[in-house]
Each structure stands twice: as C-alpha cells, then as structure tokens.
C-alpha cells in the first residue's frame, strides 16, 4: 500500500467534492433570481441520486470485468453493492474504496453539468428521473469505454484499450458526454418562453466568479487525482491544468474585446471553465507550453461557439454545449496534435513526429461518445416527455420555478416568510379586546 498516493487520492476526492457547490454557485449566479434555488437543487439532487446509484451498481457497471470481453459494459454483478470493494487487499497500491469514491464524483458531476442547459423550464421530479435513467444508460457504459483499463485477467473498455485513445481525466466521458446530452435535451424540451427576444441576465455575477474559482480549485483534484499516485505525473497534470486555465481566460476576454468592445467578468469566469474543460483530456499528454496552447485554443473556440445557439435556434441556457461539448472536443483532438511522449501519457502527436495515428484515434473516440450520448439521451428525453412530461407549466415558467417547484425564494427582500412559516400566527387574546377598553383593537 502506497500511503502517500492514498493520501493524495483522498485529498483529491475532497477537492472534487468541493466542485459540487462550486458548480451550483457558477450555474446559480447565471440564472435569474427566481430560479437560482431550482438550479442549485438540480445540481445537488443529481449528485445525491447518482451517488446512490454508484454504490448499488454504477461502480460495477463502469469498472467490472467487461461482459463478453467486448469492452462495452462492465459486469454489473461483480461489485454489486460494493461487494468486495472495502476488503483490505495487501497487493493493492491504493484502496479500491477511495478509487470508487473518487470516480463516483466524476459520474455525479457529469450528470449535474447537463442541467445548466435546461434551466427555468424542467420539472424537478422529471429532472431526477431523467438523471437516474441517463446515468444508467449513457454515463456508465461510456465510463467503462474510457476509464476501465485492462488488467490481469480483466478486460476493460474498448476506447482506452482496443482503440488506444488518450483521455487523461474525462474529456470524452465527462465533457463531450454531458455536452452532447445537453444538446439533445434542449432540442426535446424546447426554448424558454420569449427566447431569444427576451433573455435572462445573470442575477449575481460575484456568485459566478466565486463558483468558477471553486471549480478551478477542485479541478486540481479532478485532473491531478486521475494520476492515481502522488508523483511526477500528478505534478505535471496540476501544472498543465493551471497553465491552460490562465491562457483560456485571456483568450476568451480577447475574443470578447474584439467582438463586443469590452471584456466581462462573465467572460472571464467562462473562459476559465473553458480552459479547464479543454485541458482535462490532455493534461497528462502535453508540455506546459502545449497546455498554454490548448487553453488558448479552447478558450477562443468556446467564446465563439456560445453564439451558435442563436444561429441554429437551440436554447442552451448556460452554454453547456458551447463550453463543454466544444471545449471537450477541442481538448480531445489537440492530444493528437500537441501530445508528446515526454509527458505522462507517453504518446507523440502530429507536431512531435507521431503522424496522424493518434489524431485519428482521438477523433474516433470523441465522435463515438458524441453520437452515442446524443442519440440515447434524445430517446430517453422523448420517452420521458411522453410518459411523465418534462416541462413546467407556462405559469411556473413566468412566475419563477423556485416558488412553484420548491415553495421557496432565494432572496427575502421584504422580510416576509414562505412555505409553512407563512401561515399567520395565532392572535393573542389580549389583542382582541374591543377598542375603548384600554387595549387597541386586533387587526
């Protein structure tokens, strides 16, 4: 047992867990004040539900021995209910239990990313049902394809083992996956009332900046923990993650300045996230200069891509498609161009004499996840819309989903109360004494 690597993965798991409130603040600040609670509830609700699914069968479906050796899905019964995971294996470098907890948060956050595209118009109950079905049918198979390495007597996923594509921390399984799913969901769910003529401005930009900063902090665990060891590989990944985020923020702000005449705080926060997304698959494949290039390209492309929703008419509320799908594609493909054998992943891309082979492998892996996620998500959403209905009523959408779905308001500016506390308190008997008897009349 490597206690140092175990400690690093335990710390990384805690860092990734902090990304949950980070994402809630980042998304919550970008929506209107009448839907911020619903947005944060969708993030936390998804994490809670996926965590339970992961314990029961999710881990086994992702990291169990591939059924039939095809590399498509892990054996659901192998670790069902975490069977055998908590046993103390003297041959293990790190405990299986901490790896399971680390990967559980990957699954939970991937599902939670989708909700940013469909804010203000989906029922909370429908969102929870969708999340459970989507994780089961989409995320778990894709995670097996990308993250499950072959081992002694164990067959893993086809993308990482048979295809040989490089995805260090989830550019395909997390970002392309969630971005493609977000696109399918907005096409089924439809546009918000009045969009694009009536747009919702972010109600709290400091929340957005704070959320982006927390996500940046947690991302060091997300990417660095994927090394599964406290050593040079994790150190390189952390350095590359920092570098790409810096260059992506500057690239996004430059695009804004040239296009709109001003650089915004929303653009700065979004640029940081775009860089983190782009470097996720390539953080162990490039040099620090390559990370700067990856971040700059990813930041610029995502800044341009967020405008595609107006051109093609799909209402991606918080630009999940423009940032996560486009950024994930950019980072995954750039491995095939900027990858170097000197980095932990040990693969040369086009610019380092590796030819087109790695780029082709990256393209096949990215396209496979994109198509599978989009098609299956579209089918799930269509069926659920027919069976239970996905969309809130027009009244709820107009008046605010916080009050209609949760009976709460984020900001009680008038000092009032809501929910059960809104019922009037019993009037004291003394207050009911008729006027003229020494006491004021009760109101």
ZIGISUL-V683279 format. One record per residue. N is the residue number from 1. SS is DSSP state (A for helix, B for strand, O for the rest). PHI is phi in degrees with one decimal (NA if undefined). BURIAL is b if it has 24 or more other ideal C-beta (glycine too) atoms within 12 Angstrom, else e. Layout:
# ZIGISUL-V683279
[[N,SS,PHI,BURIAL] [N,SS,PHI,BURIAL]]
This chain:
# ZIGISUL-V683279
[[1,O,NA,e] [2,O,-92.0,e] [3,A,-67.3,e] [4,A,-65.1,e] [5,A,-67.4,b] [6,A,-63.0,b] [7,A,-63.0,e] [8,A,-64.5,b] [9,A,-71.6,b] [10,A,-62.2,b] [11,A,-65.1,b] [12,A,-63.5,b] [13,A,-61.5,b] [14,A,-65.0,e] [15,A,-62.2,b] [16,A,-67.1,b] [17,A,-62.6,b] [18,A,-67.2,b] [19,A,-68.1,b] [20,A,-64.4,b] [21,A,-65.6,b] [22,A,-60.7,b] [23,A,-66.8,b] [24,A,-61.9,b] [25,A,-69.4,b] [26,A,-61.4,b] [27,A,-70.0,b] [28,A,-60.9,b] [29,A,-69.8,b] [30,A,-86.0,b] [31,O,-91.9,b] [32,O,-76.2,b] [33,O,-66.4,b] [34,O,-92.3,b] [35,O,-136.7,b] [36,A,-67.1,b] [37,A,-67.4,b] [38,A,-62.0,b] [39,A,-64.6,b] [40,A,-66.4,b] [41,A,-66.3,b] [42,A,-66.2,b] [43,A,-65.4,b] [44,A,-66.9,b] [45,A,-63.2,b] [46,A,-62.2,b] [47,A,-62.0,b] [48,A,-63.6,e] [49,A,-66.8,b] [50,A,-64.0,b] [51,A,-60.0,b] [52,A,-68.5,b] [53,A,-60.6,b] [54,A,-61.2,b] [55,A,-65.3,b] [56,A,-73.0,b] [57,A,-141.8,b] [58,A,-65.6,b] [59,A,-61.8,b] [60,A,-66.7,b] [61,A,-66.4,b] [62,A,-86.5,b] [63,A,-120.3,b] [64,O,-73.1,b] [65,O,-58.1,b] [66,B,-60.0,b] [67,A,-66.1,e] [68,A,69.4,e] [69,A,70.6,e] [70,O,-81.8,e] [71,O,78.0,b] [72,O,-102.0,b] [73,O,-157.9,b] [74,B,-76.2,b] [75,O,-68.6,b] [76,O,-64.0,b] [77,O,-83.8,e] [78,O,-63.8,b] [79,O,-119.8,b] [80,A,-55.6,e] [81,A,66.3,e] [82,A,64.6,b] [83,O,-58.5,e] [84,O,80.9,e] [85,O,-72.9,b] [86,O,-88.0,e] [87,O,-68.4,e] [88,O,-82.4,e] [89,O,-94.4,e] [90,O,-66.7,e] [91,O,-90.9,e] [92,O,-77.5,e] [93,O,-76.8,e] [94,O,-130.0,b] [95,O,-64.8,b] [96,A,-62.5,b] [97,A,-65.7,b] [98,A,-73.2,b] [99,A,-63.7,b] [100,A,-63.3,b] [101,A,-66.3,b] [102,A,-59.6,b] [103,A,-72.1,b] [104,A,-60.2,b] [105,A,-70.7,b] [106,A,-60.4,b] [107,A,-62.1,b] [108,A,-65.0,b] [109,A,-69.5,b] [110,A,-60.9,b] [111,A,-64.1,b] [112,A,-64.9,b] [113,A,-58.6,b] [114,A,-63.6,b] [115,A,-64.0,b] [116,A,-63.7,b] [117,A,-79.0,b] [118,A,-121.4,b] [119,O,-64.5,b] [120,O,76.9,b] [121,O,-146.9,b] [122,B,-114.0,b] [123,O,-65.0,b] [124,A,-64.8,b] [125,A,-62.6,e] [126,A,-65.0,b] [127,A,-61.8,b] [128,A,-67.0,b] [129,A,-63.7,b] [130,A,-58.1,b] [131,A,-59.3,b] [132,A,-63.4,b] [133,A,-69.5,b] [134,A,-64.5,b] [135,A,-60.3,b] [136,A,-66.7,b] [137,A,-91.7,b] [138,A,-115.0,b] [139,A,-64.5,b] [140,A,-60.9,b] [141,A,-61.9,b] [142,A,-64.7,b] [143,A,-60.6,b] [144,A,-64.9,b] [145,A,-57.3,b] [146,A,-98.1,b] [147,A,-103.9,b] [148,O,-88.8,b] [149,O,-79.6,b] [150,O,-63.0,e] [151,B,-137.3,e] [152,O,-67.6,e] [153,O,72.2,e] [154,B,-124.2,e] [155,O,-103.3,b] [156,O,-103.7,b] [157,O,-79.3,b] [158,A,-75.4,b] [159,A,-68.9,b] [160,A,-77.5,b] [161,A,-102.5,b] [162,A,-80.5,b] [163,A,-73.7,b] [164,O,83.6,b] [165,O,-72.2,b] [166,O,-104.7,b] [167,O,-144.4,b] [168,O,-63.8,b] [169,O,-137.7,b] [170,O,120.4,b] [171,A,-62.1,b] [172,A,-87.9,b] [173,A,-64.7,b] [174,A,-101.3,b] [175,A,-85.7,b] [176,A,-63.2,b] [177,A,-59.8,b] [178,A,-69.6,b] [179,A,-66.3,b] [180,A,-65.6,b] [181,A,-64.3,b] [182,A,-62.4,b] [183,A,-62.1,b] [184,A,-62.4,b] [185,A,-65.0,b] [186,A,-68.8,b] [187,A,-69.7,b] [188,A,-77.4,b] [189,A,-73.3,b] [190,O,91.5,b] [191,O,-83.3,b] [192,O,-67.5,b] [193,O,-57.8,e] [194,O,85.3,e] [195,O,-77.5,e] [196,O,-93.7,e] [197,O,-62.4,e] [198,O,-113.0,e] [199,O,-105.6,e] [200,O,-99.2,b] [201,O,-82.4,e] [202,O,-57.7,b] [203,O,-88.3,b] [204,O,-152.2,b] [205,A,-67.7,b] [206,A,-58.9,e] [207,A,-59.3,b] [208,A,-62.5,b] [209,A,-65.3,b] [210,A,-63.3,b] [211,A,-62.0,b] [212,A,-63.3,b] [213,A,-64.4,b] [214,A,-66.5,b] [215,A,-62.7,b] [216,A,-58.5,b] [217,A,-60.9,b] [218,A,-67.2,b] [219,A,-66.2,b] [220,A,-62.3,b] [221,A,-75.6,b] [222,A,-59.5,b] [223,A,-82.8,b] [224,A,-64.5,b] [225,A,-66.8,b] [226,A,-67.5,b] [227,A,-68.7,b] [228,O,60.1,b] [229,O,-158.9,b] [230,O,-92.7,b] [231,O,-159.4,e] [232,A,-63.3,e] [233,A,-59.2,b] [234,A,-62.6,b] [235,A,-65.9,e] [236,A,-62.6,b] [237,A,-62.7,b] [238,A,-63.2,b] [239,A,-61.6,b] [240,A,-65.0,b] [241,A,-62.8,b] [242,A,-64.5,b] [243,A,-62.2,b] [244,A,-64.6,b] [245,A,-65.4,b] [246,A,-62.9,b] [247,A,-68.9,b] [248,A,-66.5,b] [249,A,-61.4,b] [250,A,-64.7,b] [251,A,-64.6,b] [252,A,-62.6,b] [253,A,-63.3,b] [254,A,-65.7,e] [255,A,-60.7,b] [256,A,-59.6,b] [257,A,-62.4,e] [258,A,-70.5,e] [259,A,-85.1,e] [260,A,-112.0,e] [261,O,91.0,e] [262,O,-154.4,e] [263,O,-103.8,e] [264,O,-113.1,b] [265,A,-66.8,b] [266,A,-62.4,b] [267,A,-66.2,b] [268,A,-62.5,b] [269,A,-65.0,b] [270,A,-65.7,b] [271,A,-63.8,b] [272,A,-61.1,b] [273,A,-65.5,b] [274,A,-60.4,b] [275,A,-65.9,b] [276,A,-64.6,b] [277,A,-64.2,b] [278,A,-64.6,b] [279,A,-82.9,b] [280,A,-55.7,b] [281,O,-75.0,b] [282,O,-108.8,b] [283,O,-63.0,b] [284,O,-104.7,b] [285,O,-115.3,b] [286,O,-123.7,b] [287,O,-81.0,b] [288,A,-57.9,b] [289,A,-66.5,e] [290,A,-63.7,b] [291,A,-66.8,b] [292,A,-60.0,b] [293,A,-66.1,b] [294,A,-60.8,b] [295,A,-63.8,b] [296,A,-64.0,b] [297,A,-66.3,b] [298,A,-62.5,b] [299,A,-62.7,b] [300,A,-66.9,b] [301,A,-63.3,b] [302,A,-67.4,b] [303,A,-61.4,b] [304,A,-77.4,b] [305,A,-71.7,b] [306,O,-65.4,b] [307,O,-82.4,e] [308,A,-64.3,e] [309,A,-64.8,b] [310,A,-76.0,e] [311,A,-70.8,e] [312,A,-102.9,e] [313,O,78.0,e] [314,O,-110.5,b] [315,O,-89.5,b] [316,O,-88.6,b] [317,O,-52.9,b] [318,O,-114.4,b] [319,O,62.9,b] [320,A,-66.8,b] [321,A,-66.5,b] [322,A,-64.8,b] [323,A,-97.1,b] [324,A,-81.2,b] [325,A,-69.8,b] [326,A,-67.5,b] [327,A,-64.0,b] [328,A,-65.2,b] [329,A,-63.9,b] [330,A,-60.6,b] [331,A,-64.3,b] [332,A,-67.4,b] [333,A,-71.8,b] [334,A,-66.7,b] [335,A,-58.0,b] [336,A,-72.1,b] [337,A,-107.5,b] [338,A,-99.9,b] [339,O,-62.1,b] [340,O,-136.2,b] [341,O,-66.3,e] [342,O,-72.9,e] [343,O,-82.2,b] [344,O,-54.9,b] [345,O,-68.7,b] [346,O,69.6,e] [347,O,-127.5,b] [348,O,-89.0,b] [349,O,-93.3,b] [350,A,-58.5,e] [351,A,-74.8,b] [352,A,-112.7,b] [353,O,84.8,e] [354,O,-85.9,b] [355,O,73.0,e] [356,O,-96.2,e] [357,A,-59.3,e] [358,A,-64.1,b] [359,A,-60.9,b] [360,A,-64.1,e] [361,A,-63.6,b] [362,A,-63.6,b] [363,A,-65.6,b] [364,A,-64.1,b] [365,A,-62.2,b] [366,A,-64.5,b] [367,A,-66.8,b] [368,A,-62.6,b] [369,A,-66.5,b] [370,A,-59.4,b] [371,A,-65.7,e] [372,A,-60.4,b] [373,A,-63.5,b] [374,A,-64.1,b] [375,A,-65.3,e] [376,A,-68.5,b] [377,A,-64.0,b] [378,A,-60.1,b] [379,A,-66.0,b] [380,A,-60.0,b] [381,A,-63.5,b] [382,A,-62.2,e] [383,A,-64.2,e] [384,A,-64.7,b] [385,A,-64.1,b] [386,A,-72.6,e] [387,A,-83.6,e] [388,O,-117.7,e] [389,O,79.3,e] [390,O,-97.5,b] [391,B,-93.8,b] [392,O,-72.6,b] [393,O,-70.4,e] [394,A,-57.2,e] [395,A,-64.9,e] [396,A,-64.2,b] [397,A,-66.1,b] [398,A,-74.6,e] [399,A,-85.7,e] [400,O,119.2,b] [401,A,-74.7,b] [402,A,-59.8,b] [403,A,-69.7,b] [404,A,-72.1,b] [405,A,-95.1,b] [406,A,-123.8,b] [407,O,56.4,e] [408,O,-141.5,b] [409,O,-129.9,b] [410,O,-68.8,b] [411,O,-127.3,e] [412,O,-93.0,e] [413,O,-71.8,e] [414,O,-98.2,e] [415,O,76.5,e] [416,O,-84.2,e] [417,O,-129.6,e] [418,O,-137.7,e] [419,A,67.9,e] [420,A,-62.3,e] [421,A,-71.3,e] [422,A,-79.6,e] [423,O,-66.9,e] [424,O,-63.9,e] [425,O,-72.4,e] [426,O,-56.5,e] [427,O,-80.2,e] [428,O,-59.2,e] [429,A,-59.7,e] [430,A,-62.5,e] [431,A,-76.6,e] [432,A,-97.4,e] [433,O,-65.4,e] [434,O,-58.1,e] [435,O,-59.2,e] [436,O,90.4,e] [437,O,-104.6,e] [438,O,99.8,e] [439,O,-133.8,e] [440,O,-69.1,e] [441,O,-68.0,e] [442,O,-67.1,e] [443,O,-76.2,e]]
